[in-house]
Amino acid sequence: MDTSNLTSLPEDTLEDNEQRAPQQPRPLSAFDSRPDRPPTQTSSQKYSALDWKGFFDQEEDIRIPDSDDVFHVYTAGTEGPVVFCLHGGGYSGLSFALSASKIKEKARVVAMDLRGHGKSTTENENDLSVETMCNDVLAVVKAIYGDSPPAIVLVGHSMGGSVAVHIAAKRALSSLAGLVVVDVVEGTALASLIHMQKILSSRVHHFSSIEKAIEWSVRGGSLRNIESARVSVPTTLKYDDSKKCYIYRARLEETEQYWKSWYEGLSEKFLSCPVPKLLLLAGTDRLDRKMYPMNSRH
């Protein structure tokens, strides 16, 4: 075959080959490289405070007419019934932060700092009688909604659960549509009161920083969820200028005279509430005997 008239083709350079058809890299094996270790968080980063704005939409102070009482509330959501949240002793409205971030998709949420707690300020911070706290809640509801409040579901944890039950049992809230009580039963609560002062005195009372307080609350077991602790613990503290440290905002050890009244007769009152109700407990082993007929009917 005569090839004299055929011109030779120029040799491809490496650059030309890469431009025309880049070579596909060989698939990596799981053993080809070691994955990077995630960055280690310092203690201050892991337990740093979180802003309430990541969970609620607004915060505001509710001033009660004809008094010097100002109650701090956090709100979220724009439509639907109002889920009105009452925290336990020593905590604050931000205890419901994680719940509010979910509930607000279907309903409105109001979480209140009760008397002597959080950012609320009152004439008598230590008056934690159940009657006074019930009146506080009703006054806040009226200040926000006037004489025609929307449908309200009361949700209360521990001490706040007692307040919610008393309000519902007295039929003091005309628009009450439901009641949710978390982690409080009369018998168990009354039996634990004899240990309460010892529990309070055994706590760490002074913290060099908010991060240390958050860390202690998680490591000590009072809170299990780190995210919840990071958003809720800061408002349970106040800075003591004389001691140059953070201390607890609520002085629960000075309110012992009211503890028994929170829980006496609570089971009967709960059962008498004329609205749909839900009791949330970790287990039924300590459920009051009065509760068992309700269990069998529902």
C-alpha positions as CSV (number, residue, x, y, z in Angstrom):
1,M,0.0,0.0,0.0
2,D,1.4,3.4,-1.1
3,T,1.6,5.7,1.9
4,S,3.7,8.5,0.2
5,N,0.8,10.9,-0.1
6,L,-0.3,10.5,3.6
7,T,0.9,13.2,5.9
8,S,1.9,12.2,9.3
9,L,-0.3,13.1,12.2
10,P,1.2,15.4,14.9
11,E,1.8,13.6,18.1
12,D,-0.6,14.5,20.9
13,T,0.9,16.4,23.8
14,L,-0.1,15.6,27.4
15,E,-1.8,19.0,27.6
16,D,-3.9,18.3,24.5
17,N,-5.0,15.0,25.8
18,E,-6.1,16.6,29.1
19,Q,-8.1,19.3,27.3
20,R,-9.9,16.9,25.0
21,A,-10.6,14.0,27.3
22,P,-9.6,14.4,30.9
23,Q,-8.8,11.1,32.5
24,Q,-11.3,9.9,35.1
25,P,-9.8,9.4,38.5
26,R,-9.8,5.9,39.9
27,P,-12.6,5.4,42.4
28,L,-11.2,5.7,45.9
29,S,-11.4,2.7,48.2
30,A,-12.5,3.2,51.8
31,F,-9.0,2.2,52.7
32,D,-7.2,4.7,50.5
33,S,-7.3,7.5,53.1
34,R,-8.1,8.1,56.7
35,P,-11.2,10.4,57.3
36,D,-10.5,13.7,59.0
37,R,-11.3,13.7,62.7
38,P,-14.0,16.3,63.5
39,P,-12.7,19.4,65.3
40,T,-12.7,19.0,69.0
41,Q,-15.0,21.5,70.8
42,T,-13.7,23.1,73.9
43,S,-15.8,23.0,77.0
44,S,-16.7,26.7,76.6
45,Q,-17.9,26.1,73.1
46,K,-19.9,22.9,73.9
47,Y,-21.7,24.6,76.8
48,S,-22.0,28.1,75.4
49,A,-25.3,30.0,75.7
50,L,-27.9,29.9,72.9
51,D,-30.1,32.9,72.1
52,W,-33.9,32.5,72.6
53,K,-34.4,33.9,69.0
54,G,-33.6,30.5,67.6
55,F,-36.7,29.1,69.2
56,F,-39.2,31.9,69.9
57,D,-40.3,34.8,67.7
58,Q,-40.6,37.6,70.3
59,E,-40.1,38.4,74.0
60,E,-41.9,41.2,75.9
61,D,-42.6,42.5,79.4
62,I,-46.3,42.4,80.5
63,R,-47.0,45.1,83.1
64,I,-49.9,44.3,85.4
65,P,-52.2,47.4,86.0
66,D,-52.3,48.8,89.5
67,S,-49.1,47.0,90.6
68,D,-45.4,47.1,90.1
69,D,-45.4,43.5,88.8
70,V,-43.9,42.9,85.4
71,F,-43.9,39.4,83.9
72,H,-41.6,38.4,81.1
73,V,-43.0,36.2,78.3
74,Y,-41.7,34.6,75.2
75,T,-44.0,34.1,72.2
76,A,-44.0,32.1,69.0
77,G,-46.4,31.4,66.1
78,T,-49.2,33.4,64.6
79,E,-52.2,31.2,64.2
80,G,-54.2,28.6,66.0
81,P,-55.0,28.1,69.7
82,V,-52.6,29.4,72.4
83,V,-50.4,26.9,74.2
84,F,-49.6,28.7,77.4
85,C,-46.6,27.2,79.2
86,L,-45.7,27.3,82.9
87,H,-42.3,26.2,84.0
88,G,-41.2,24.3,87.1
89,G,-39.5,25.7,90.2
90,G,-36.1,27.2,89.6
91,Y,-36.5,27.2,85.8
92,S,-37.9,29.8,83.4
93,G,-40.1,30.2,80.3
94,L,-37.2,29.2,78.2
95,S,-37.5,25.6,79.5
96,F,-40.1,25.3,76.7
97,A,-37.8,26.6,73.9
98,L,-37.3,23.4,72.0
99,S,-41.0,22.5,72.3
100,A,-42.0,26.0,71.1
101,S,-39.9,25.7,68.0
102,K,-42.0,22.7,67.0
103,I,-45.4,23.7,68.4
104,K,-45.4,27.1,66.6
105,E,-45.9,25.4,63.3
106,K,-49.4,24.5,64.3
107,A,-50.3,26.9,67.2
108,R,-49.3,29.9,69.1
109,V,-47.0,29.6,72.1
110,V,-46.7,31.8,75.2
111,A,-44.1,30.8,77.8
112,M,-44.1,32.9,81.0
113,D,-41.4,33.5,83.6
114,L,-43.3,33.0,86.8
115,R,-42.9,35.2,89.9
116,G,-39.4,35.2,91.3
117,H,-38.0,33.5,88.1
118,G,-36.3,34.5,84.9
119,K,-36.7,38.1,83.9
120,S,-40.0,38.7,85.7
121,T,-40.0,41.3,88.6
122,T,-42.6,41.5,91.3
123,E,-43.2,43.3,94.6
124,N,-42.8,40.0,96.6
125,E,-40.5,37.6,94.8
126,N,-40.8,34.9,97.4
127,D,-44.6,34.7,97.5
128,L,-44.9,31.5,95.6
129,S,-48.3,30.5,97.0
130,V,-50.4,28.7,94.5
131,E,-53.1,31.3,94.8
132,T,-50.7,34.2,94.0
133,M,-49.2,32.3,91.0
134,C,-52.7,31.5,89.6
135,N,-53.6,35.2,89.9
136,D,-50.4,36.1,88.1
137,V,-51.2,33.8,85.2
138,L,-54.7,35.1,84.9
139,A,-53.5,38.7,85.1
140,V,-51.0,38.1,82.3
141,V,-53.7,36.4,80.1
142,K,-56.0,39.3,80.6
143,A,-53.2,41.9,79.9
144,I,-52.4,40.2,76.6
145,Y,-55.8,39.2,75.3
146,G,-58.3,41.4,77.2
147,D,-61.7,40.0,78.1
148,S,-62.0,37.8,75.0
149,P,-59.0,35.4,75.1
150,P,-58.6,32.8,72.4
151,A,-58.7,29.1,73.0
152,I,-55.9,28.3,75.5
153,V,-54.3,25.0,76.3
154,L,-52.4,25.2,79.7
155,V,-49.2,23.2,79.9
156,G,-47.4,23.0,83.2
157,H,-44.3,21.3,84.4
158,S,-43.8,20.4,88.1
159,M,-44.7,23.6,90.1
160,G,-46.1,25.1,86.9
161,G,-48.2,21.9,86.5
162,S,-49.7,22.5,89.9
163,V,-50.6,26.1,88.9
164,A,-52.2,24.9,85.7
165,V,-54.3,22.3,87.5
166,H,-55.5,24.8,90.1
167,I,-56.5,27.3,87.4
168,A,-58.4,24.6,85.4
169,A,-60.1,23.2,88.5
170,K,-61.3,26.6,89.6
171,R,-62.7,27.2,86.0
172,A,-61.0,30.6,86.2
173,L,-60.2,30.7,82.5
174,S,-63.3,30.9,80.3
175,S,-61.5,29.9,77.1
176,L,-59.6,27.0,78.5
177,A,-59.6,24.2,75.9
178,G,-57.1,21.7,77.3
179,L,-54.7,20.9,80.1
180,V,-51.3,19.1,79.9
181,V,-49.4,18.3,83.2
182,V,-45.8,17.2,83.0
183,D,-43.9,15.2,85.6
184,V,-46.0,15.9,88.7
185,V,-48.3,13.6,90.7
186,E,-49.6,14.5,94.2
187,G,-48.3,11.4,96.1
188,T,-44.8,11.4,94.7
189,A,-44.5,15.2,94.9
190,L,-45.5,15.3,98.6
191,A,-43.3,12.4,99.5
192,S,-40.3,14.2,97.9
193,L,-40.7,17.4,99.8
194,I,-38.9,16.2,102.9
195,H,-35.8,15.8,100.7
196,M,-36.1,19.1,98.9
197,Q,-34.1,21.3,101.2
198,K,-31.2,18.8,101.1
199,I,-31.4,18.7,97.3
200,L,-31.3,22.5,97.1
201,S,-28.4,22.8,99.5
202,S,-26.4,20.2,97.7
203,R,-26.4,22.1,94.4
204,V,-23.4,24.2,93.3
205,H,-24.4,27.7,94.2
206,H,-21.7,29.9,92.6
207,F,-20.5,29.8,89.0
208,S,-17.5,31.7,87.5
209,S,-19.3,31.8,84.1
210,I,-22.6,30.9,82.5
211,E,-20.8,28.1,80.6
212,K,-19.8,26.5,83.9
213,A,-23.4,26.7,85.1
214,I,-24.7,25.0,81.9
215,E,-22.0,22.3,82.1
216,W,-22.9,21.6,85.7
217,S,-26.6,21.4,84.9
218,V,-25.9,18.7,82.3
219,R,-23.2,16.8,84.1
220,G,-25.2,16.9,87.3
221,G,-28.3,15.4,85.6
222,S,-30.8,18.2,86.2
223,L,-31.1,18.6,82.4
224,R,-30.3,15.9,79.9
225,N,-30.6,17.8,76.7
226,I,-27.5,20.0,76.1
227,E,-29.3,22.3,73.6
228,S,-32.1,22.9,76.1
229,A,-29.6,23.7,78.8
230,R,-27.8,26.1,76.6
231,V,-30.9,28.2,76.0
232,S,-32.7,27.9,79.3
233,V,-30.0,27.9,82.0
234,P,-28.7,31.5,81.5
235,T,-32.1,33.1,82.6
236,T,-32.1,31.0,85.8
237,L,-29.0,32.9,86.9
238,K,-28.1,36.4,88.0
239,Y,-24.7,38.0,88.5
240,D,-23.7,38.8,92.1
241,D,-21.4,41.9,92.0
242,S,-20.3,41.4,95.6
243,K,-19.2,37.8,95.0
244,K,-18.1,38.3,91.4
245,C,-20.0,35.2,90.2
246,Y,-23.3,33.9,89.0
247,I,-25.9,32.6,91.4
248,Y,-29.4,31.2,91.1
249,R,-32.1,33.8,90.3
250,A,-34.9,31.9,92.2
251,R,-34.5,31.6,96.0
252,L,-36.5,28.4,96.3
253,E,-35.1,27.5,99.7
254,E,-36.9,30.5,101.2
255,T,-40.3,29.5,99.9
256,E,-40.7,26.1,101.8
257,Q,-43.9,27.3,103.5
258,Y,-45.7,27.1,100.1
259,W,-44.5,23.8,98.8
260,K,-47.1,21.6,100.4
261,S,-50.0,23.7,99.1
262,W,-48.8,23.2,95.5
263,Y,-49.5,19.5,95.6
264,E,-52.1,18.7,98.3
265,G,-55.3,17.5,96.6
266,L,-53.7,17.8,93.2
267,S,-54.9,14.4,91.9
268,E,-58.6,15.1,92.8
269,K,-58.4,18.6,91.2
270,F,-56.8,17.2,88.1
271,L,-59.6,14.6,87.6
272,S,-62.2,17.3,88.2
273,C,-61.0,19.6,85.5
274,P,-63.8,19.9,82.9
275,V,-61.5,20.0,79.8
276,P,-59.6,17.4,77.8
277,K,-56.4,16.6,79.9
278,L,-53.2,14.8,79.5
279,L,-50.7,13.7,82.2
280,L,-47.1,13.0,81.1
281,L,-45.0,10.9,83.4
282,A,-41.8,8.8,83.0
283,G,-43.6,5.8,84.4
284,T,-46.8,4.7,86.0
285,D,-45.3,2.9,89.0
286,R,-45.8,6.0,91.3
287,L,-49.2,6.9,89.8
288,D,-51.7,7.9,92.5
289,R,-54.5,5.4,93.2
290,K,-57.1,8.0,92.3
291,M,-55.6,8.1,88.8
292,Y,-56.2,4.5,88.0
293,P,-60.0,4.8,87.3
294,M,-59.2,7.6,84.9
295,N,-56.6,5.3,83.2
296,S,-59.1,2.5,82.8
297,R,-61.8,4.8,81.3
298,H,-59.4,6.5,78.8
